């Protein structure tokens, strides 16, 4: 799945930004929840993309 995400620069950038945010803020911060949602969305997209191939 990591390769599928890396193949698309925009997806890789979204993943890196979400990972950075998740590691930089407290879990009680709303930004942390947003980062977790974004991580889930990117991974879901990659999984669906691989299933279509």
Backbone bond lengths (Angstrom), bond angles and torsions (degrees), N, CA, C in turn:
res aa  C-N    CA-C-N  psi(-1)  N-CA   C-N-CA  omega(-1)  CA-C   N-CA-C  phi
1 X - - - 1.438 - - 1.533 110.63 -
2 X 1.313 117.53 -34.94 1.459 120.67 -179.94 1.519 111.20 -60.97
3 X 1.316 117.20 -35.90 1.458 120.50 179.39 1.520 110.29 -67.28
4 X 1.320 117.35 -40.58 1.463 120.79 178.73 1.521 110.32 -61.58
5 X 1.304 117.62 -41.42 1.471 121.22 178.62 1.527 109.89 -66.22
6 X 1.321 116.97 -42.86 1.467 121.35 -178.44 1.524 112.48 -67.30
7 X 1.324 117.81 -26.37 1.467 120.99 179.77 1.526 112.24 -66.06
8 X 1.308 117.21 -21.38 1.463 121.81 -179.01 1.526 108.21 -114.73
9 X 1.331 117.43 106.47 1.470 120.14 -176.57 1.529 114.27 -53.05
10 X 1.306 117.84 -38.92 1.475 119.58 -179.31 1.521 111.11 -65.23
11 X 1.324 116.96 -39.38 1.466 120.47 178.58 1.520 111.03 -68.24
12 X 1.321 116.04 -40.34 1.464 119.88 178.27 1.526 110.45 -63.24
13 X 1.323 116.74 -39.77 1.466 120.63 178.60 1.522 110.91 -65.70
14 X 1.343 116.82 -42.18 1.466 120.75 177.51 1.527 110.20 -60.02
15 X 1.324 116.20 -43.25 1.463 120.90 -179.43 1.526 110.82 -63.24
16 X 1.330 116.54 -47.61 1.472 119.97 -179.85 1.522 111.52 -61.46
17 X 1.324 117.22 -42.35 1.472 120.57 -179.42 1.526 110.51 -64.50
18 X 1.319 116.59 -43.09 1.468 120.08 179.92 1.529 110.86 -66.71
19 X 1.323 116.98 -40.61 1.471 119.77 177.93 1.525 110.58 -63.12
20 X 1.316 116.53 -42.70 1.468 120.16 178.96 1.526 111.12 -60.52
21 X 1.325 115.50 -47.32 1.460 119.57 -179.71 1.520 110.91 -62.26
22 X 1.327 116.90 -45.15 1.462 120.95 -178.89 1.531 111.68 -59.84
23 X 1.321 116.30 -32.39 1.462 120.01 -178.66 1.527 112.82 -88.64
24 X 1.325 116.67 -13.38 1.469 120.49 -173.51 1.517 114.75 -100.69
25 X 1.307 117.55 -18.47 1.468 120.02 -176.80 1.526 110.50 -117.22
26 X 1.317 115.32 161.65 1.464 120.55 177.63 1.521 110.10 -71.56
27 X 1.320 115.41 151.32 1.470 120.05 179.65 1.521 112.88 -62.18
28 X 1.287 117.82 -23.59 1.453 121.18 178.43 1.527 113.18 -78.01
29 X 1.317 116.77 -12.47 1.462 122.68 -179.20 1.530 109.78 -76.41
30 X 1.313 116.67 138.38 1.472 120.96 179.40 1.524 111.20 -60.94
31 X 1.318 117.81 -29.25 1.463 121.20 178.85 1.526 111.07 -64.33
32 X 1.328 117.14 -31.89 1.473 120.42 178.35 1.530 109.42 -64.66
33 X 1.329 116.69 -45.19 1.469 120.18 179.04 1.528 110.20 -62.92
34 X 1.321 117.01 -40.39 1.460 120.85 177.07 1.519 111.95 -62.05
35 X 1.329 115.94 -40.01 1.467 120.44 178.23 1.527 110.87 -65.47
36 X 1.321 116.59 -40.53 1.465 119.82 177.86 1.535 111.11 -63.95
37 X 1.326 116.01 -39.82 1.465 120.11 177.35 1.522 110.49 -63.67
38 X 1.328 116.71 -40.85 1.464 120.68 179.39 1.530 110.84 -66.66
39 X 1.318 117.72 -41.85 1.462 120.79 176.70 1.528 110.50 -59.16
40 X 1.302 115.84 -44.31 1.465 120.27 178.01 1.525 110.64 -61.99
41 X 1.312 117.46 -42.92 1.466 121.27 -178.89 1.524 111.48 -63.65
42 X 1.315 117.85 -42.84 1.463 120.98 -179.99 1.529 110.06 -65.55
43 X 1.317 117.01 -43.98 1.470 119.92 179.45 1.526 111.15 -66.42
44 X 1.315 117.33 -38.24 1.467 120.40 177.37 1.519 110.63 -64.03
45 X 1.329 116.62 -42.84 1.460 120.69 177.87 1.530 110.51 -59.33
46 X 1.336 116.67 -45.90 1.466 120.21 -178.84 1.528 110.69 -63.80
47 X 1.304 117.01 -41.45 1.465 120.88 178.99 1.528 110.52 -62.04
48 X 1.324 116.75 -45.62 1.471 120.98 179.41 1.526 110.68 -65.14
49 X 1.316 116.68 -39.03 1.460 121.19 179.79 1.537 110.24 -62.60
50 X 1.300 116.13 -42.58 1.472 120.54 179.96 1.525 110.78 -68.64
51 X 1.305 117.39 -33.84 1.465 120.70 179.98 1.523 111.49 -68.16
52 X 1.342 117.24 -27.30 1.471 120.70 -179.89 1.519 111.71 -78.11
53 X 1.321 117.77 -22.11 1.469 120.70 -176.12 1.498 112.13 -79.75
